[in-house]
Amino acid sequence: MRFAVRGVWAIFALYLTISAAFAQENPSFVAWREAFRVEALAAGISAATFDSAFDGVNVSERVLQADASQPEFTRTIWSYLDGAVSARRIRLGQQKLAENADMLDAVEEQYGVDRHIVVAIWGMESDFGQVRGDISIIQALATLAYDGRRAAWGREQLIAALRILEEGNMTSEQMRGSWAGAMGHTQFIPTSYLQYAVDFDGDNRRDLIGSHTDALASAANYLARNGWSNGQSWGQEVVLPSDFAYALSGRHNVQSLSQWSSLGVHLAGGSPLPATDEMASIIAPAGSQGPAFLIHNNFSVIMRYNNSTSYAMAIGHLADRLRGGPAFVGAWPRDARPLNLSQRREVQNLLSIHGYSPGPADGIMGARTRAAVRSFQRRAGVTEDGYVSIALLEQLRNH
Ligand code: CA
């Protein structure tokens, strides 16, 4: 009898707990979660892993806000590089190289990727492990899968994150990172984690959050499996002749070093390019008013890690500086005002009105927009560098 009374009270207490939990939960999120649970279990995730991972998970306003925000100003490349390759970061990176020398020997030996590049990625992605993100990855990805602009992407990443938990690499409490689902010292998203993360410290867990050894080896593995050429540089700063045809610049216009040399291109220090048939491109990330760089295939491999020219420049340059290399010689056009969001949209709208195809007027100056800018510049008879500036906006307005 006393047992029965206690049992009733226990059930009643449980009922109160559950109803309180459900009262705070968004009912359509609960319905979504139950449907997603079926999908996850069909994909091989165990009920125990799913239920424990989703314990207490709800829609995150912080993640929704971050996903919806659109920058008023995009950073100029010089301001981005100033932050990415600061004196403090170079000093800290050199310290990390010294502290981890034996491990980096082993990583280089195994994957054939230059340690300075690997440590540069560590610095860029998490400031050498200091900023790994504190948002629950399951909560972040569940929010994006439930209510983001990228629901399909979010579902795929969420299944991958559950698989990482299922493998026993870490607990869901330990699985924390950025609002966009990137984790650990090298900020891998879950699908990259599953595909490229390695256990390099030998504890049988692939742990990019708790083990910087695993994380650095995994970054090297990522680059190696995406075509990194051991012994090849990412690129070098060059000086272009005054009559250089900027139509030849751009990552996809590849020529041999001998051909570039015959066009009058030389290294920033004044030396000629090596007269070889190695293929390379020339980029001018701030247009004809800024410095130019010869880039090799490894530059594109870095962009497989993060699809941004500025990012690849920062990794390459930080690696060179960690090795003791010099700062860039050429001056950036630091006086130029960056375009705000409505000006960037106006560029895209005007390109469309003039018959070019810049893609949607989203304010993002991506590959399509830059290609449309080049077409416009070619027809307008101005320097065809594909660079979006206030001067370009005025040319478009007056066209
Ligand atoms: Ca490990």
Residues whose N, C-alpha, C, O or C-beta is under 5 A from the ligand:
A	BS01	CA	D199 F200 D201 G202 D203 N204 R205 R206 D207 S211 D214
